[in-house]
Amino acid sequence: MALPKTPEPGPHADRQGMQTQAALLPYALAAFAICLPVFVWGAGHAADAPWMSAVFAVFAVGWGAFYAVVNWLKTEAAEDLRLRARIQVLGGLIWAAVIGAVAAFAHFAGAPRETLLLLALGAAMICVVFTAPWLPSLLIVAPAALAPPLVALFSRGEDLPVARLALAAAALSLALALMVNRILRAQYALIAEREALLAERAEQAEAARRFARVKADLVDTLSDELRDGLTGVAHVLAAAARSRAAPSRQQVGLALDAVNDLLSIVGAPAPQEEPARRLRILTLEADALLAATLRASLEQLGHQVVHTTQAARAAELARICELDVAVCAQADAIAALRALPGQAGAIPIVALAGEPAEAEAALEAGADALLRRPVAVTAAARALAEALSVRAPANDRAVA
């Protein structure tokens, strides 16, 4: 089974590595401070013990320089990655130099030589641990810190088991440090990818917020325009309602202009002005009240109405009169009209229906449009327009 591919580290890995190493440097100061008493105890048995004060001086200088590096990394100047890289490597080399001075002192220490060299090697391994997060530091500082104790252990030309064990331990520490660095670099790449995704998501969220603000502004503007337009229409209609007479042509025109303005605001096409047509309409309705309501609605639209209550009479009128539309409430009457020869059988028919079954029967009989009971003026106008769009009327009289 193939292992999942590890994200490739980019430039972000160096920044993360340096930041991780910088976070560990204060602990490195503490670690070397703890190791100092152990070295002092071992160096007290050395043959060149008087030289230990010189080593202490080197150690103090190195510790002070390293402390200065740790403090410098907290300043704004440390944002320069190239300068920061040099300073951090320099700080690691300072510790490597201190370890070299300790190894030189231990080499001439006499009986405790090997013990002191192993202590110096332990200090070098601690240095390896703290350089592991950042690969350049690990490749430069770690070998520089490990080399002096190992060279001193092998310098006498004797095949000592301690020297071989020390070399194996140093190699193992380097190998483990490289493994840790590899794992950390993979984590750095994942962190960089996560930060990129977060930045992209933040940009998308900001774009969505900007779009929402623009949309809200547009809605507010549109609401204001619609409110103003509707207020104007309401004023025109209110003025017409207060008058006892029917609305004047001027009032109707003003209301229509206001409605067209509103339609243009919302992006709907304004109704095309067409010449008004006076239609001759045949109505067939047995119920007197419904027939009167239907006649009033059609005459309010400006049409001429010919009414009958019998299907046979309706067929006769359609055959002898020039009719434009028929409005019928009976499916058998619609079928009878459709059975007439010539233009009489092709007349546009609007079916009056109250129930779905009546509507279905009327459409099967040949109706072109449906008009629901009770009849409203606007519904009648729509039904007539629908029927006329299917079949052209035979009689087209423009209103004078």
DRENGU-922201 format. One record per residue (C-alpha): residue number from 1; x, z negated, y negated. Coordinates in Angstrom, 3 decimals. Example, Ala and Ser with C-alpha at 12.3 -4.5 7.8 and 13.67 -1.06 7.14 Angstrom:
BEGIN
(1, (12.300, -7.800, 4.500)) (2, (13.670, -7.140, 1.060)) 
***
This chain:
BEGIN
(1, (0.000, 0.000, 0.000)) (2, (1.456, 1.022, -3.358)) (3, (1.996, -1.695, -5.913)) (4, (0.267, -1.338, -9.286)) (5, (2.420, 0.344, -11.873)) (6, (3.960, -2.026, -14.392)) (7, (3.441, -1.002, -18.036)) (8, (6.602, 0.356, -19.595)) (9, (8.020, -2.000, -22.248)) (10, (8.534, -0.481, -25.639)) (11, (10.097, -1.635, -28.905)) (12, (7.633, -4.486, -28.885)) (13, (9.500, -5.982, -25.891)) (14, (12.654, -6.616, -27.960)) (15, (10.693, -8.453, -30.637)) (16, (8.874, -10.547, -28.043)) (17, (12.120, -11.272, -26.196)) (18, (13.886, -12.447, -29.345)) (19, (10.899, -14.598, -30.329)) (20, (10.744, -16.173, -26.874)) (21, (14.465, -16.877, -26.868)) (22, (14.288, -18.312, -30.396)) (23, (11.532, -20.659, -29.235)) (24, (13.871, -21.953, -26.484)) (25, (16.954, -22.439, -28.665)) (26, (16.045, -25.971, -29.846)) (27, (15.812, -26.977, -26.187)) (28, (19.253, -25.440, -25.635)) (29, (20.664, -27.789, -28.292)) (30, (19.054, -30.724, -26.503)) (31, (20.381, -29.576, -23.106)) (32, (23.985, -29.360, -24.317)) (33, (23.672, -32.705, -26.064)) (34, (22.556, -34.268, -22.774)) (35, (25.423, -32.646, -20.864)) (36, (28.059, -33.912, -23.330)) (37, (28.223, -37.530, -21.993)) (38, (28.683, -36.201, -18.469)) (39, (31.623, -34.102, -19.579)) (40, (33.101, -37.020, -21.518)) (41, (32.955, -39.184, -18.407)) (42, (34.762, -36.544, -16.331)) (43, (37.288, -35.695, -19.062)) (44, (38.278, -39.336, -19.328)) (45, (40.140, -38.968, -15.997)) (46, (42.018, -35.830, -17.040)) (47, (45.795, -35.693, -17.372)) (48, (45.512, -34.032, -20.801)) (49, (42.897, -36.492, -22.053)) (50, (44.415, -36.531, -25.580)) (51, (43.364, -32.893, -25.927)) (52, (39.763, -33.912, -25.364)) (53, (39.388, -34.742, -29.078)) (54, (40.260, -31.124, -29.892)) (55, (37.604, -29.964, -27.440)) (56, (35.135, -32.329, -29.086)) (57, (35.983, -30.776, -32.446)) (58, (35.344, -27.276, -31.050)) (59, (32.133, -28.539, -29.488)) (60, (30.980, -30.091, -32.788)) (61, (31.749, -26.909, -34.705)) (62, (29.925, -24.803, -32.118)) (63, (26.939, -27.159, -32.081)) (64, (26.771, -27.112, -35.880)) (65, (27.004, -23.307, -36.025)) (66, (24.325, -22.981, -33.373)) (67, (22.102, -25.420, -35.262)) (68, (22.544, -23.265, -38.376)) (69, (21.487, -20.202, -36.361)) (70, (18.350, -22.003, -35.137)) (71, (17.403, -22.903, -38.718)) (72, (18.135, -19.394, -39.999)) (73, (15.718, -17.925, -37.458)) (74, (12.903, -19.810, -39.226)) (75, (13.508, -18.020, -42.545)) (76, (11.993, -14.764, -43.831)) (77, (15.341, -13.007, -43.437)) (78, (14.880, -13.245, -39.668)) (79, (12.105, -10.625, -39.910)) (80, (14.838, -7.954, -39.949)) (81, (15.098, -7.263, -36.219)) (82, (18.553, -5.677, -36.327)) (83, (20.060, -8.583, -38.258)) (84, (18.202, -11.049, -36.084)) (85, (19.552, -9.424, -32.923)) (86, (23.132, -9.742, -34.180)) (87, (22.654, -13.379, -35.214)) (88, (21.098, -14.392, -31.892)) (89, (23.851, -12.695, -29.891)) (90, (26.423, -14.327, -32.170)) (91, (24.832, -17.729, -31.544)) (92, (25.060, -17.153, -27.790)) (93, (28.699, -16.098, -28.068)) (94, (29.421, -19.311, -30.005)) (95, (28.264, -21.309, -26.988)) (96, (30.244, -19.036, -24.695)) (97, (33.350, -19.738, -26.804)) (98, (32.701, -23.497, -26.572)) (99, (32.372, -23.189, -22.779)) (100, (35.648, -21.218, -22.757)) (101, (37.377, -24.044, -24.654)) (102, (35.978, -26.607, -22.189)) (103, (37.130, -24.452, -19.248)) (104, (40.649, -24.173, -20.757)) (105, (40.793, -27.956, -21.156)) (106, (39.543, -28.457, -17.577)) (107, (42.090, -26.013, -16.161)) (108, (44.926, -28.341, -17.197)) (109, (43.082, -31.575, -16.459)) (110, (44.922, -32.337, -13.226)) (111, (42.994, -34.076, -10.456)) (112, (39.492, -33.686, -11.942)) (113, (40.168, -30.001, -12.622)) (114, (37.643, -28.567, -10.192)) (115, (34.997, -31.101, -11.165)) (116, (35.371, -30.315, -14.849)) (117, (35.375, -26.553, -14.163)) (118, (32.152, -26.921, -12.154)) (119, (30.679, -28.848, -15.077)) (120, (31.726, -26.019, -17.399)) (121, (30.168, -23.526, -14.949)) (122, (26.946, -25.588, -14.989)) (123, (26.932, -25.377, -18.790)) (124, (27.376, -21.606, -18.482)) (125, (24.419, -21.413, -16.090)) (126, (22.324, -23.333, -18.620)) (127, (23.370, -20.675, -21.115)) (128, (22.172, -18.009, -18.631)) (129, (18.757, -19.680, -18.468)) (130, (18.335, -19.625, -22.240)) (131, (19.435, -15.981, -22.546)) (132, (17.046, -14.734, -19.833)) (133, (14.070, -13.878, -22.111)) (134, (15.967, -11.184, -24.037)) (135, (17.880, -8.566, -22.044)) (136, (20.693, -7.717, -24.544)) (137, (21.555, -11.393, -24.891)) (138, (21.481, -11.838, -21.113)) (139, (23.816, -8.879, -20.544)) (140, (26.296, -9.906, -23.274)) (141, (26.259, -13.697, -23.548)) (142, (25.705, -14.682, -19.903)) (143, (28.835, -12.894, -18.536)) (144, (30.870, -14.197, -21.498)) (145, (29.793, -17.771, -20.688)) (146, (30.308, -17.486, -16.898)) (147, (33.683, -15.739, -17.044)) (148, (35.963, -18.583, -18.304)) (149, (35.080, -21.182, -15.573)) (150, (35.186, -18.550, -12.829)) (151, (38.500, -17.116, -14.007)) (152, (39.966, -20.624, -14.139)) (153, (38.736, -21.426, -10.601)) (154, (40.352, -18.279, -9.177)) (155, (43.435, -18.368, -11.398)) (156, (45.709, -20.210, -8.901)) (157, (45.415, -17.468, -6.326)) (158, (44.157, -19.807, -3.638)) (159, (41.151, -18.937, -1.522)) (160, (39.252, -22.090, -2.331)) (161, (35.737, -22.662, -0.923)) (162, (34.714, -24.228, -4.213)) (163, (35.641, -21.055, -6.115)) (164, (33.670, -18.894, -3.675)) (165, (30.630, -21.168, -3.950)) (166, (30.928, -21.122, -7.720)) (167, (31.019, -17.312, -7.731)) (168, (27.989, -17.148, -5.423)) (169, (26.095, -19.604, -7.630)) (170, (26.950, -17.615, -10.751)) (171, (25.835, -14.352, -9.105)) (172, (22.599, -15.984, -7.948)) (173, (21.881, -17.351, -11.408)) (174, (22.424, -13.902, -12.950)) (175, (20.187, -12.266, -10.340)) (176, (17.405, -14.796, -10.927)) (177, (17.773, -14.402, -14.686)) (178, (17.427, -10.620, -14.365)) (179, (14.300, -11.051, -12.231)) (180, (12.787, -13.417, -14.794)) (181, (13.657, -10.996, -17.567)) (182, (11.976, -8.145, -15.685)) (183, (8.792, -10.199, -15.288)) (184, (8.864, -11.209, -18.937)) (185, (9.355, -7.614, -20.077)) (186, (6.266, -6.599, -18.099)) (187, (4.341, -9.392, -19.806)) (188, (5.663, -8.254, -23.181)) (189, (4.326, -4.746, -22.477)) (190, (0.923, -6.160, -21.534)) (191, (0.891, -8.239, -24.714)) (192, (1.724, -5.155, -26.780)) (193, (-1.057, -3.187, -25.087)) (194, (-3.503, -6.042, -25.678)) (195, (-2.530, -6.264, -29.356)) (196, (-2.997, -2.504, -29.723)) (197, (-6.443, -2.741, -28.148)) (198, (-7.352, -5.660, -30.397)) (199, (-6.178, -3.738, -33.450)) (200, (-8.189, -0.682, -32.393)) (201, (-11.251, -2.840, -31.756)) (202, (-10.821, -4.489, -35.143)) (203, (-10.653, -1.050, -36.797)) (204, (-13.793, 0.035, -34.954)) (205, (-15.582, -3.169, -35.946)) (206, (-14.572, -2.672, -39.574)) (207, (-15.757, 0.943, -39.460)) (208, (-19.059, -0.235, -37.970)) (209, (-19.406, -2.836, -40.724)) (210, (-18.724, -0.210, -43.392)) (211, (-21.262, 2.125, -41.803)) (212, (-23.821, -0.697, -41.642)) (213, (-23.260, -1.478, -45.313)) (214, (-23.671, 2.191, -46.268)) (215, (-26.764, 2.448, -44.093)) (216, (-28.225, -0.694, -45.645)) (217, (-27.574, 0.709, -49.136)) (218, (-29.251, 3.978, -48.198)) (219, (-32.241, 2.141, -46.745)) (220, (-32.529, 0.063, -49.918)) (221, (-32.376, 3.183, -52.067)) (222, (-34.905, 4.969, -49.880)) (223, (-37.213, 1.948, -49.965)) (224, (-37.054, 1.893, -53.754)) (225, (-37.829, 5.608, -53.962)) (226, (-40.738, 5.319, -51.518)) (227, (-42.100, 2.256, -53.302)) (228, (-41.987, 4.059, -56.638)) (229, (-43.603, 7.166, -55.177)) (230, (-46.361, 5.268, -53.385)) (231, (-47.013, 3.259, -56.524)) (232, (-47.533, 6.521, -58.415)) (233, (-49.919, 7.862, -55.750)) (234, (-51.818, 4.554, -55.763)) (235, (-52.226, 4.700, -59.552)) (236, (-53.561, 8.265, -59.380)) (237, (-56.015, 7.421, -56.592)) (238, (-57.067, 4.190, -58.311)) (239, (-57.848, 6.130, -61.485)) (240, (-59.884, 8.593, -59.441)) (241, (-61.732, 5.750, -57.679)) (242, (-62.718, 4.126, -60.984)) (243, (-64.392, 7.336, -62.071)) (244, (-67.994, 7.878, -60.936)) (245, (-67.465, 11.592, -60.588)) (246, (-65.391, 13.264, -57.881)) (247, (-61.607, 13.341, -58.445)) (248, (-60.604, 16.052, -60.855)) (249, (-58.341, 18.919, -59.906)) (250, (-55.620, 17.467, -62.127)) (251, (-55.784, 14.070, -60.392)) (252, (-55.618, 15.686, -56.968)) (253, (-52.678, 17.807, -58.108)) (254, (-50.783, 14.771, -59.384)) (255, (-51.359, 12.927, -56.126)) (256, (-50.223, 15.973, -54.147)) (257, (-47.058, 16.290, -56.264)) (258, (-46.241, 12.620, -55.653)) (259, (-46.771, 13.070, -51.896)) (260, (-44.503, 16.141, -51.891)) (261, (-41.830, 14.113, -53.692)) (262, (-42.036, 11.444, -51.003)) (263, (-41.770, 14.068, -48.272)) (264, (-38.646, 15.489, -49.905)) (265, (-37.102, 12.002, -50.052)) (266, (-37.572, 11.366, -46.313)) (267, (-36.426, 14.880, -45.468)) (268, (-39.774, 16.229, -44.239)) (269, (-40.788, 19.718, -45.287)) (270, (-43.504, 19.796, -47.905)) (271, (-46.728, 21.482, -46.787)) (272, (-46.837, 25.121, -47.736)) (273, (-49.485, 25.957, -50.256)) (274, (-51.926, 28.428, -48.746)) (275, (-54.969, 30.055, -50.341)) (276, (-58.062, 28.009, -49.474)) (277, (-60.392, 29.768, -47.025)) (278, (-64.146, 29.350, -46.878)) (279, (-65.105, 29.511, -43.227)) (280, (-68.522, 30.125, -41.755)) (281, (-68.796, 27.558, -38.986)) (282, (-71.432, 27.322, -36.253)) (283, (-72.102, 23.742, -35.135)) (284, (-73.962, 22.709, -31.982)) (285, (-74.854, 19.000, -31.795)) (286, (-78.097, 17.530, -30.412)) (287, (-77.665, 14.082, -31.995)) (288, (-79.051, 14.239, -35.531)) (289, (-76.794, 11.525, -36.984)) (290, (-73.626, 12.999, -35.463)) (291, (-74.696, 16.445, -36.572)) (292, (-75.169, 15.228, -40.150)) (293, (-71.752, 13.529, -40.134)) (294, (-70.122, 16.682, -38.770)) (295, (-71.868, 18.887, -41.357)) (296, (-70.810, 16.573, -44.216)) (297, (-67.177, 16.562, -43.086)) (298, (-67.015, 20.354, -42.808)) (299, (-68.763, 20.950, -46.129)) (300, (-66.414, 18.453, -47.767)) (301, (-63.604, 20.742, -46.643)) (302, (-65.361, 23.590, -48.468)) (303, (-66.793, 25.468, -45.461)) (304, (-70.263, 26.905, -44.841)) (305, (-72.130, 25.389, -41.875)) (306, (-74.765, 26.999, -39.649)) (307, (-76.269, 24.360, -37.357)) (308, (-78.342, 24.441, -34.180)) (309, (-79.249, 22.010, -31.446)) (310, (-79.729, 24.505, -28.586)) (311, (-77.058, 26.362, -26.588)) (312, (-79.172, 29.571, -26.307)) (313, (-79.712, 29.616, -30.064)) (314, (-75.962, 29.144, -30.616)) (315, (-75.194, 32.174, -28.414)) (316, (-77.752, 34.229, -30.288)) (317, (-76.321, 33.243, -33.696)) (318, (-72.798, 34.072, -32.540)) (319, (-73.949, 37.492, -31.408)) (320, (-75.798, 38.479, -34.611)) (321, (-73.806, 36.589, -37.311)) (322, (-70.263, 36.911, -38.589)) (323, (-68.889, 33.485, -37.649)) (324, (-65.338, 32.241, -38.020)) (325, (-65.369, 29.082, -35.893)) (326, (-67.773, 27.341, -33.549)) (327, (-67.917, 23.564, -33.092)) (328, (-69.775, 22.708, -29.877)) (329, (-70.566, 19.455, -28.095)) (330, (-71.622, 20.992, -24.757)) (331, (-69.333, 22.561, -22.141)) (332, (-72.058, 24.970, -20.938)) (333, (-72.566, 26.186, -24.499)) (334, (-68.810, 26.816, -24.820)) (335, (-68.887, 28.804, -21.567)) (336, (-71.893, 30.805, -22.847)) (337, (-70.071, 31.650, -26.079)) (338, (-66.997, 32.752, -24.162)) (339, (-69.173, 35.033, -22.024)) (340, (-70.387, 36.994, -25.057)) (341, (-68.977, 40.537, -25.403)) (342, (-66.609, 41.688, -28.137)) (343, (-65.524, 39.551, -31.075)) (344, (-68.365, 37.119, -30.496)) (345, (-66.750, 35.966, -27.246)) (346, (-63.332, 35.596, -28.905)) (347, (-64.477, 33.217, -31.636)) (348, (-62.259, 30.096, -32.090)) (349, (-64.087, 27.109, -30.577)) (350, (-63.588, 23.410, -31.338)) (351, (-65.068, 21.086, -28.720)) (352, (-66.681, 17.782, -29.704)) (353, (-65.749, 15.172, -27.101)) (354, (-66.049, 11.409, -26.807)) (355, (-64.799, 10.828, -23.280)) (356, (-61.763, 12.275, -21.440)) (357, (-64.043, 13.911, -18.869)) (358, (-65.958, 15.714, -21.617)) (359, (-62.706, 16.903, -23.199)) (360, (-61.384, 18.224, -19.882)) (361, (-64.633, 20.058, -19.158)) (362, (-64.652, 21.603, -22.636)) (363, (-61.075, 22.860, -22.301)) (364, (-61.859, 24.360, -18.893)) (365, (-64.902, 26.107, -20.395)) (366, (-62.657, 27.808, -22.997)) (367, (-62.349, 25.492, -26.013)) (368, (-59.286, 26.037, -28.212)) (369, (-59.094, 22.537, -29.779)) (370, (-60.647, 19.093, -29.458)) (371, (-62.371, 16.935, -32.060)) (372, (-63.077, 13.310, -31.174)) (373, (-66.229, 11.472, -32.133)) (374, (-66.823, 9.933, -34.649)) (375, (-65.728, 12.850, -36.817)) (376, (-63.356, 12.235, -39.731)) (377, (-62.552, 14.774, -42.414)) (378, (-58.815, 14.811, -41.698)) (379, (-59.424, 15.101, -37.951)) (380, (-61.828, 17.988, -38.511)) (381, (-59.250, 19.783, -40.688)) (382, (-56.571, 19.401, -38.008)) (383, (-58.897, 20.616, -35.252)) (384, (-59.907, 23.683, -37.248)) (385, (-56.280, 24.494, -38.027)) (386, (-55.358, 24.164, -34.348)) (387, (-58.219, 26.427, -33.226)) (388, (-57.445, 29.021, -35.881)) (389, (-53.769, 29.045, -34.866)) (390, (-54.859, 30.132, -31.373)) (391, (-57.430, 32.742, -32.383)) (392, (-57.673, 34.503, -35.767)) (393, (-61.082, 34.139, -37.462)) (394, (-63.227, 37.192, -37.907)) (395, (-64.451, 36.178, -41.333)) (396, (-61.808, 35.150, -43.941)) (397, (-63.268, 34.484, -47.351)) (398, (-61.012, 33.084, -50.080)) (399, (-62.615, 30.473, -52.273)) (400, (-63.073, 31.772, -55.786)) 
***
